[in-house]
Amino acid sequence: MDNLLLVNLFDQPIGTASKMEAHQKALLHRAFSVFIVHDGKMLIQKRAADKYHTPLLWSNACCSHPRYNENLKDAVHRRLMEELGIDAECRELFSFVYHAAFDNGIAEYEYDHVFLADSAETIKLNPDEAEAIEWISYDELAEDLRQHPEKYTPWFIITCPRVLAICMKEAESDAA
């Protein structure tokens, strides 16, 4: 199993841990979240039922961890291929730290790098990762987040409003 890169609050490497150890002990580790948009819509995925945390919740298109000594952008491309079967060009938007504890004793404590891609590639969904995907308009997604936040993963609730604001502003600029 691949070790995760443990980091401090400034995203500086401080060690490694197994994926389970990092999540059981709530050790801060590097992660990434990829948002995919196209034509005013965002791709969201419903996490697989057998995920060890947040199963069956909706989230961004792809999220994972870079391997120890793996370049972050390389990790993003690797996981897009593994989870969705696509190789989209991504750009990093921002990063943030969050902590979320779950009922099963697992916790996420991540220094999460958020990436965005505009892609209309055909998705080849990996059923081990997600059981459904959906393209949803920015406005519909924003409204659903307001009305039903319980349907979404904790990191998605934190990041999606920021990503939507960026996407909507860019769409307005493109239209002008």
N, C-alpha and C positions, 0 to 999 in steps of 0.2 A: 504494500500500500504506500502511496505517496505521502510524504510528510508535508505539512503546511508550514509556511514561513511565519513565525511569530514576529511581531513588530511592536514598537513602542508607539506612543501617541503622536509621534512625528513621522511615522511610517518607516522608521529605521529598523533593519533586521536585528533581532536579539536572540534568535534561536529557531528551533524547529520542534514540532510535535506531531504525533499522528492525528488524523482527522478526528477520531473519536475522543482522544485525550483533549484536544483543543476545545471541543464542544462540551465535553463533560466537566472540564475545569474552568470553562469560560475564559480561555486564554486569548488575548488580542492577536488576531492573525489577519494577513492580507487576503482580500477577496475582491471580486469584481461583479458588477451587474451590467448587463447589456440590454439596451432598449433598441428595438427596431421599429422604425416608422416608415410609412410610405403613403403619399397622397392624402394627408390629413387623418390618417389612422395609425394606431399603435397595435403591434402584435403583443398579445398577452398569452400566458400559458397557465393551465391548471396543473399544479404539481401532481405527480403520480401518487397513488394511494399508499404505496409502501415506503414513501420517504420517511426518514426517521424524525423529522420535524416538519411542521406546517404542511402535512399531506392535504391534497384536494383544495388548497387555497390558490387563488389566482395571483400571478406575479409577472415580472418582466420576462422578456423572451428567453433570457439565458443568464444564469449566475453560477459562479463557481470560485475556485481558488487556483492561483498559479502554483505550480510545483516548485519545490525548492530549487533555486538557481535558474528558474525559467523566466524569461522576459515577459512582462505583463501583457504586452500586445500579442506576443506569440501564444500565450495562454488563452487570451480572448478568442483568437482565430481557431485554436485547437478545440475549444469547447463549443464554439458555434458549429463546427463540423460534426462533433460528437453528438450534440443535443438536437440540432436542427438541420444538419446536412447542407449548410450554406457557408460561404466564405465572403462575408460582407466587409467592406472597408469601414472601420470604426474610428471615432475620435473620442478622446476623453473629455468629458464635460466638467466634472468636479469629483471630489472625494469627501468622505465623511466617516465618522466613527459612530457606531451604534451598538447597543446591547439589548438583547431580548431573551428572556428566560421562558421556557416552555414547560408544560405540565409533566412531561416525562423525565425531567431532570437535566435535559440538554439545554444549552444556551448558545446563542450566537453573540460573539463579541468580535466585531469585524472593523477593520479599516478598509472600507469599501470604495473602490474606484468605479465611477459610473461612466459608461461608454454609450455612444449613440451611433446608429447606422441607419441610413436610408436605403432600403432594399426591397425589391419585389421578387426576389428569388423564390423558387418553389421550395416549400418547407418539407423536409423528410423527418418527421417527428420521431424521436427516440422514446419508446413507451416506458423505458426505465426511468426517464426523467420527467415526462409530462404525459398526461392522458388526454389533453385537449389543448387546442390553440384557437384563438379568435382574433380577428382584426376588428378593432373598435374605434369609432371616431373619437377625437380628442374631447369634444363636448360631452359625448355619452359617457366616456370613461371618468371625466371629472365629476359628473353628476352621480355616477354609481359609487365612486369613492366617498362622496359626501353622504350618500344615503345608506351605503352598506360597507363600511370599512372592515367589518368582520370577515368579509369574503376574500381579503387580500393579505399577503404576507407583511410582516412588520417593516421590512426594509423597503418594500414597494410603496407603502403608505408614506414613508419618509421621502423617498426619492421622486416618485411619480409627479407630484405637483410641481416640483422644480423642473423636471424634464419637460412636462407639458408646457410650462411657461416659456421655456426656451424654444420649443417646437412651434408654438403658436406665434411667438414674436418673429421667428424666422419665416414662417408662412406669410405673415403680414408684410414683411420686408420684400419677399419674393413677389408678392402680388402688387406691390407699389411701383 
